[in-house]
Amino acid sequence: MKYFGMPSAMWMLYKKSFQDHLTSDLGYDVLSAERIMKQAKPGYRKIIEKLPEFEKEDRFKTNIINCALLISILQCMEKHPTVEELTDYYEAAMTNTVTKIFCRKGGKIKFSEKDIEGMKATAALKAADRNPYSWNMDYIPYDDDSGYEARFYKCGICVLMKEYGFFDLVPAMCHLDYTMSKFGGTSTFVREYTLASGGPYCDCGYKKMR
């Protein structure tokens, strides 16, 4: 994957929030937070450039870029955070103004014909059959027309985090699904299983707000 383009833009968009929350959420002093981010940038670029390019139709490229960003920072931390610590940190760092705008835009078209067709197309693509850092899923509408479930059988985040020795921290990233759904303002996120916790799949359910 080429660094210049989306990966470079994502670094510029989120660097400040990830650095600020190293101090406010994980207790690093300002100089240590600056050092971590300075050391993380070349590591982030290295991770990105080792990844295969995603297919044009693959909607999950952003997810793996976010994962690469977090891994590069974890590699430079002085201590391995707990899942609880990283959950709070990752959520706070990711939910800056850009993310909130993105979520609100997504919420406006949630459950629309365009949204449903996109989910069906993603399920049919089965991108992880060709790219281990992508996702395979099924689209499952609820019988009562209350929403739908995206059921994932392969997860690129699980693969990449395991590769770099951080698989135990994957649940911290999974939790962001609840937050993004909340900011969208039109769905309630529900889940029973995750691959990261040993489940048979990740069930990402979106219930229409009444």
N, C-alpha and C positions, 0 to 999 in steps of 0.2 A: 504494500500500500504506500502511496506517495504521502510524504509528510505535508507538503505544501497543498493548500486547499482546505478541506474541512478540518483535518486534525490540527493544523496550525491555527485556524480560526477558533477552534474550541479551546485551545490553550489560552489564547488572548482573552476570550470571553470569561473564562472561569479561573484564571490564575489568581486574581485578587481575592475572590471569595474563598478559594481553597487555602490561600496563605493566611487570610484573616482568621479563619476558623481553626487553624492550627493553634492559634493563641487562645481564642475564646472558648473552644470546645475541648481541646486536647492538652492545654496547659503549657504549650511551648512559649518561650519568650519571643519577643519580636525579632531579634537577631537570629535565633534558631529557626524560626519560621521562614525568614528570608533565605537562610542557608539551605533549608530543605527544598524550597522551590527552585532555587538556583541549581542545585544538584539534580533535581528531578527532571528538568527540561531535556537535557541530552538523553536521559534514560527513557523518557517518554517517546522521543523521536526514534530511538533505537527499537523500542517495542513496536511502534507503528510501522516502521519500514520492514520489519520481519513478517508482518501480517500480509496475507494475500489480498488482492483487490476484491471488493465486493461487487456482485452483479448489479447492474443498473437498477433492477427492479427490487433489490433487497432493501427493505425498510429498516434493517437493524444495524446498519453501519455506525450510526450515532452511538448506539448502545456499547459497541465494542471499543469505540474511541474513548467514551467515558470511562470504561473499565481500564484501558491502557493508562489513562491519566491518573486514576487512583492508584494503580500498581506502581507507577513511577514514583509517587509520593510515599507510598508504604515502604518502598525499597530504601528510602533515605531517612526514615524515622528512626529515632534512637531506641525505641521499644515497640514491640508488637502490640497494637491496641486490642482490646477485647471487642467482641461483636457489638456489645452495647455501646461502647465508646465510639466505634467506627460508624454505627448506625446514625447516631446523633451528628457526628461530624460530616458524614457524606450527605445527609439530608440537608443540613444547614448550608453546606458549601454549594450544593447543586441548585438550591431553590433561590437563585438570585432573580433579578428582574427579567432577564432574558427567558429563563425557564418558565416563570409565571405567565409571561405573555404567550409563549409556545403552548402551554397547557390550556390557557383560556381559548386560544384559537382552535385547538383540538377539541375542546369541549363543545364548541358551537356546532361542530359537524358530527359529534358522536351519535351513533345510531342512525345516521343519514344513509341514503342509498350509496353515496360515495364511500362512506366509512365501511359499510358492509361489503361492498364490492372489493375494496382494498384488502379487507381481512380474508376474503375468499381467495383472492389472487395470491396473497402471501402464503396461505395454507397450501395452495397448489404448487407453488414454486419449490418448496422443500430445499431451500438453499443450503442447508447443512449437509445434504448428501454430497455436495461438491466443495463446500467450504466449512471446515470443522469449527470455525470461529463464528458461524452464523447460527440460525435457529430453525427448527422444524416444528410446525404446529398444526393443529386442527382448529377449524372454526365451528363452534357448537352453539347454535341459537337456543335460547330457553323456550320451552314449549308454551309458556304463558305470555310470550312476547314482552317479558320484563327486561330483556337485555341479551347478552351473549357471553360465552366463555371462549377465551383463547387458550387452548391446552397445548403446552409445549413438551416435546419429547427429547429435544436436543437443545442445549443452551451454550452459546459461545462464551458467555461470561464464566460459566463453570469450567470450561476447557482452558481459557486463558488464565484464570486465577489459579487453577491447579498447576499449570505449567510453571508459574512463578512462585509457587509455594504459599499461596494465600487462600486456598480453597475453603478453609475454616471461616473465612470472613465474608464469603459470598452472601449469607443472609443479610448483611448490612446493606448490600446493594439492592437485594430483593425488596426490602422495606420501602424503597422509594416509589414503588408502584402505587402504594396507598396514597402517598403525598401528591403525586402527579394527578391521580384521579380526583382527589379533593380540590386541587387548584383548577381542574377543568370545569368543575361546578355543575356537571350534568349526570354524573354517575357515582355510584358507591362501589368501591372495589372490595371483592370478597375472594378469599383463597383458603384452601384446605391443605394442599400439598406443595412442596417444592422439591426439585431435584437435589438442591444443595443440602436438604435435610434428610435425604434418603427416600423421598417419595417416588411414586411411579411416574410422575410427571409434575409440571408446574401448571396449576389451574389458575388462570387470571380471569376472574369473573367481573363483569361490569353490569351492575344493576341500574336501571333507569331510576332517576330521582323522581318521585311523584309529587 
